[in-house]
Amino acid sequence: MSMTDPIADLLTRIRNAVRVKHKTVDVPASKTKAALLGVLKREGYIADFRVVESEQPGRGIVRVFLKYSHFGESVIQEIRRVSKPGRRVYSGAEELEPVLHGTGVAVVSTSKGVKSDRECRKEHIGGEVLCTVW
């Protein structure tokens, strides 16, 4: 069965795992997902992630280690898909607004890789806004 929006699937799996307070969540591997997770790790929204081999040869899995506060509350309060297959959302560097006045982050797919909105404004590059997290 083919999946029409693998990034939305990744975000939904993370959202569901956070709601039931899982420590890890497994998702099918891809380079784009690994790049997106790299941004979330750099920005402090997840603890770590690792690409592992699954039982089926050629099909990798990304294991995402979720991050919680000392009180057991998730660092990720909300995670939303912005650009969808039916409606792509592109933004220039000047048009990228800080998410929740800078407390959140937008993940942007640029010609120089997947970056946070802060990195895009600093480097003056725009691209497709994949998701927002706070």
MIROSE-880365 format. One record per residue: residue in three letters; x, y, z of N, C-alpha, C, O in turn. Coordinates in steps of 0.2 Angstrom, whole numbers, padded with zeros to 4 digits, always signed. Example, Ala and Ser with C-alpha at 12.3 -4.5 7.8 and 13.67 -1.06 7.14 Angstrom:
<sites>
ALA+0066-0028+0039+0062-0022+0039+0066-0016+0039+0071-0017+0042/SER+0064-0011+0035+0068-0005+0036+0064+0000+0039+0067+0006+0040/
</sites>
This chain:
<sites>
MET+0004-0006+0000+0000+0000+0000+0004+0006+0000+0009+0007+0004/SER+0003+0011-0005+0007+0017-0005+0004+0022+0000-0002+0022+0001/MET+0009+0026+0002+0007+0032+0007+0007+0038+0003+0013+0040+0000/THR+0002+0042+0003+0002+0049-0001+0006+0054+0003+0009+0059+0000/ASP+0007+0054+0010+0010+0059+0013+0014+0056+0019+0012+0056+0025/PRO+0020+0054+0018+0024+0051+0023+0026+0055+0028+0027+0053+0034/ILE+0027+0062+0027+0029+0067+0032+0023+0067+0037+0024+0068+0043/ALA+0017+0068+0035+0011+0068+0039+0011+0062+0043+0009+0062+0049/ASP+0012+0056+0040+0012+0050+0044+0018+0050+0050+0016+0048+0056/LEU+0023+0053+0049+0029+0054+0054+0026+0058+0059+0027+0056+0065/LEU+0023+0064+0058+0021+0069+0063+0015+0066+0067+0015+0067+0073/THR+0011+0062+0064+0005+0059+0067+0008+0053+0072+0005+0053+0077/ARG+0013+0050+0070+0015+0044+0074+0019+0048+0080+0018+0045+0086/ILE+0022+0053+0079+0025+0057+0085+0020+0060+0090+0020+0059+0096/ARG+0015+0063+0087+0009+0066+0090+0006+0060+0095+0005+0062+0101/ASN+0004+0055+0092+0001+0049+0095+0005+0046+0101+0003+0045+0106/ALA+0012+0046+0100+0016+0043+0105+0017+0048+0111+0018+0046+0116/VAL+0017+0054+0109+0018+0059+0114+0012+0059+0119+0012+0060+0125/ARG+0006+0058+0116+0000+0058+0120-0001+0053+0125-0004+0053+0130/VAL+0002+0047+0123+0002+0041+0127+0008+0040+0131+0009+0035+0134/LYS+0013+0045+0131+0019+0045+0134+0024+0040+0133+0027+0037+0138/HIS+0025+0038+0127+0029+0033+0125+0036+0036+0125+0037+0042+0124/LYS+0041+0032+0126+0048+0034+0126+0051+0034+0119+0055+0039+0117/THR+0049+0030+0115+0051+0029+0108+0046+0028+0103+0040+0026+0105/VAL+0047+0030+0097+0042+0028+0092+0046+0026+0085+0051+0029+0084/ASP+0044+0021+0082+0047+0019+0076+0043+0021+0070+0037+0020+0070/VAL+0046+0023+0065+0043+0026+0058+0047+0023+0052+0053+0022+0053/PRO+0044+0022+0047+0048+0020+0041+0053+0025+0039+0052+0031+0039/ALA+0059+0023+0037+0065+0027+0036+0065+0030+0029+0062+0027+0024/SER+0067+0037+0029+0068+0040+0022+0073+0046+0024+0074+0048+0030/LYS+0076+0048+0019+0081+0054+0020+0078+0060+0022+0081+0064+0026/THR+0072+0062+0019+0068+0068+0021+0066+0067+0029+0067+0072+0032/LYS+0064+0062+0031+0062+0061+0038+0068+0062+0042+0067+0065+0048/ALA+0073+0059+0040+0079+0059+0045+0082+0066+0045+0084+0069+0050/ALA+0081+0070+0039+0083+0077+0040+0078+0081+0044+0081+0086+0048/LEU+0072+0080+0043+0067+0083+0048+0068+0082+0055+0068+0086+0059/LEU+0070+0076+0057+0071+0074+0064+0077+0077+0066+0078+0079+0072/GLY+0082+0078+0061+0088+0081+0063+0087+0088+0065+0090+0091+0070/VAL+0083+0092+0062+0081+0099+0064+0077+0099+0071+0079+0103+0075/LEU+0073+0094+0072+0069+0093+0078+0074+0092+0084+0073+0094+0090/LYS+0079+0088+0083+0084+0087+0088+0089+0093+0089+0090+0094+0095/ARG+0091+0096+0084+0095+0102+0085+0091+0108+0089+0094+0111+0093/GLU+0084+0108+0088+0080+0113+0091+0078+0111+0098+0075+0115+0102/GLY+0079+0104+0100+0078+0102+0107+0071+0099+0108+0069+0099+0113/TYR+0067+0097+0102+0061+0094+0103+0061+0087+0104+0056+0084+0106/ILE+0066+0083+0102+0067+0076+0103+0073+0075+0106+0078+0079+0105/ALA+0074+0069+0109+0081+0068+0112+0086+0065+0107+0091+0068+0107/ASP+0084+0061+0103+0088+0058+0098+0084+0054+0093+0078+0053+0094/PHE+0087+0052+0088+0084+0047+0083+0090+0043+0080+0096+0045+0079/ARG+0088+0036+0078+0093+0032+0075+0090+0028+0069+0084+0026+0070/VAL+0093+0027+0064+0091+0023+0059+0093+0016+0060+0099+0014+0061/VAL+0088+0011+0060+0090+0004+0062+0087+0000+0056+0082+0002+0053/GLU+0090-0006+0055+0087-0011+0050+0081-0014+0053+0081-0016+0059/SER+0076-0016+0049+0070-0020+0051+0071-0027+0049+0077-0029+0046/GLU+0067-0031+0051+0067-0038+0049+0067-0039+0042+0070-0044+0039/GLN+0063-0035+0038+0063-0035+0031+0069-0032+0028+0070-0026+0029/PRO+0073-0036+0023+0079-0032+0020+0077-0027+0016+0072-0027+0012/GLY+0081-0021+0016+0080-0015+0012+0075-0010+0015+0074-0005+0012/ARG+0072-0012+0020+0067-0008+0024+0070-0005+0030+0069-0009+0035/GLY+0072+0001+0031+0074+0003+0037+0069+0006+0041+0064+0008+0039/ILE+0071+0007+0047+0066+0010+0052+0070+0016+0056+0076+0015+0057/VAL+0067+0021+0057+0070+0027+0061+0066+0026+0068+0060+0027+0069/ARG+0070+0025+0073+0068+0025+0080+0069+0032+0083+0075+0035+0083/VAL+0064+0035+0085+0064+0042+0088+0063+0042+0095+0058+0039+0098/PHE+0068+0045+0099+0068+0045+0106+0065+0052+0108+0068+0057+0107/LEU+0059+0051+0111+0055+0057+0113+0058+0060+0119+0061+0057+0123/LYS+0057+0067+0120+0059+0071+0126+0054+0073+0130+0049+0076+0128/TYR+0055+0072+0137+0050+0074+0142+0054+0079+0147+0060+0078+0148/SER+0050+0083+0150+0052+0087+0156+0053+0083+0162+0051+0077+0162/HIS+0056+0086+0167+0057+0082+0174+0050+0080+0177+0050+0075+0181/PHE+0045+0084+0175+0038+0083+0178+0034+0078+0173+0028+0076+0175/GLY+0037+0075+0168+0034+0070+0164+0030+0073+0158+0026+0070+0154/GLU+0031+0080+0157+0027+0083+0152+0031+0083+0146+0037+0084+0146/SER+0028+0082+0140+0031+0082+0134+0034+0089+0132+0031+0094+0133/VAL+0040+0089+0128+0043+0095+0126+0038+0097+0120+0038+0103+0119/ILE+0036+0093+0116+0032+0094+0110+0025+0095+0113+0021+0091+0115/GLN+0022+0102+0112+0015+0103+0114+0011+0102+0108+0005+0100+0109/GLU+0013+0104+0102+0009+0104+0096+0014+0103+0090+0019+0106+0090/ILE+0012+0099+0086+0015+0098+0080+0010+0097+0074+0006+0093+0074/ARG+0011+0102+0069+0006+0102+0063+0010+0102+0057+0015+0105+0056/ARG+0007+0099+0052+0009+0099+0045+0006+0105+0042+0000+0107+0042/VAL+0011+0109+0038+0009+0115+0035+0008+0114+0027+0002+0115+0025/SER+0013+0112+0024+0012+0111+0017+0010+0103+0016+0013+0099+0018/LYS+0005+0103+0012+0002+0096+0011+0002+0094+0003+0003+0099-0001/PRO+0001+0088+0002+0001+0086-0006-0004+0090-0010-0003+0092-0016/GLY-0010+0092-0007-0015+0095-0010-0014+0103-0010-0017+0106-0015/ARG-0010+0105-0006-0009+0113-0006-0002+0114-0003-0001+0114+0003/ARG+0003+0115-0007+0010+0116-0005+0010+0123-0003+0007+0128-0006/VAL+0014+0124+0002+0015+0131+0005+0023+0133+0005+0027+0129+0008/TYR+0024+0138+0001+0031+0140+0000+0032+0147+0003+0027+0151+0003/SER+0038+0149+0006+0039+0155+0009+0046+0157+0008+0051+0153+0008/GLY+0047+0164+0006+0053+0167+0006+0056+0168+0013+0053+0168+0018/ALA+0063+0170+0013+0066+0171+0019+0063+0177+0023+0062+0177+0029/GLU+0061+0182+0019+0058+0188+0022+0051+0187+0025+0049+0190+0029/GLU+0047+0182+0022+0041+0180+0024+0040+0175+0029+0034+0174+0032/LEU+0045+0172+0031+0045+0167+0037+0044+0171+0044+0049+0174+0046/GLU+0039+0170+0046+0037+0173+0053+0039+0168+0058+0038+0162+0058/PRO+0042+0171+0064+0043+0166+0070+0037+0163+0072+0032+0166+0073/VAL+0037+0157+0074+0031+0153+0076+0030+0154+0084+0035+0154+0088/LEU+0024+0157+0086+0023+0159+0092+0028+0164+0095+0030+0163+0101/HIS+0029+0169+0092+0034+0174+0094+0041+0171+0095+0044+0174+0100/GLY+0043+0166+0092+0050+0163+0093+0050+0157+0098+0055+0154+0098/THR+0045+0155+0101+0045+0150+0105+0044+0143+0102+0046+0138+0105/GLY+0042+0143+0096+0041+0137+0092+0046+0137+0086+0050+0142+0085/VAL+0045+0132+0081+0050+0132+0076+0046+0130+0070+0041+0125+0070/ALA+0047+0132+0064+0045+0130+0058+0050+0126+0054+0056+0128+0054/VAL+0049+0120+0051+0054+0116+0048+0053+0117+0040+0047+0116+0038/VAL+0058+0119+0037+0058+0122+0030+0062+0117+0026+0068+0116+0027/SER+0060+0115+0020+0064+0111+0015+0066+0116+0010+0062+0119+0006/THR+0073+0117+0010+0076+0122+0006+0080+0119+0000+0081+0113+0000/SER+0083+0123-0004+0088+0120-0009+0094+0118-0006+0098+0114-0009/LYS+0096+0120+0000+0102+0118+0004+0100+0113+0010+0104+0113+0014/GLY+0095+0110+0009+0093+0105+0014+0087+0107+0018+0084+0112+0018/VAL+0085+0103+0023+0080+0104+0028+0083+0108+0034+0087+0106+0037/LYS+0080+0114+0035+0082+0119+0040+0076+0121+0044+0071+0121+0042/SER+0078+0124+0050+0073+0128+0054+0072+0135+0051+0076+0137+0047/ASP+0067+0138+0053+0065+0144+0051+0070+0149+0053+0072+0154+0049/ARG+0073+0148+0059+0079+0153+0061+0085+0152+0057+0088+0158+0055/GLU+0087+0146+0055+0092+0145+0050+0091+0148+0043+0095+0151+0040/CYS+0085+0148+0041+0083+0151+0035+0083+0158+0035+0086+0161+0030/ARG+0081+0161+0040+0081+0169+0040+0088+0171+0041+0090+0176+0038/LYS+0093+0167+0044+0100+0169+0045+0103+0168+0038+0108+0173+0037/GLU+0102+0163+0035+0105+0162+0028+0102+0165+0022+0104+0165+0017/HIS+0096+0168+0024+0092+0172+0018+0090+0167+0013+0091+0169+0007/ILE+0087+0161+0015+0084+0157+0010+0077+0155+0012+0076+0155+0018/GLY+0073+0153+0007+0066+0151+0008+0065+0144+0005+0070+0141+0003/GLY+0059+0142+0006+0057+0135+0003+0051+0133+0005+0046+0137+0007/GLU+0049+0126+0005+0043+0124+0007+0042+0123+0015+0047+0119+0017/VAL+0037+0125+0018+0036+0125+0025+0033+0118+0026+0027+0117+0025/LEU+0037+0113+0029+0034+0107+0030+0030+0106+0036+0024+0104+0036/CYS+0032+0109+0042+0028+0108+0048+0030+0114+0053+0035+0117+0052/THR+0026+0115+0058+0027+0119+0064+0027+0115+0070+0023+0110+0071/VAL+0031+0117+0075+0032+0113+0081+0032+0118+0087+0036+0123+0086/TRP+0029+0117+0092+0030+0121+0098+0028+0117+0104+0028+0119+0110/
</sites>
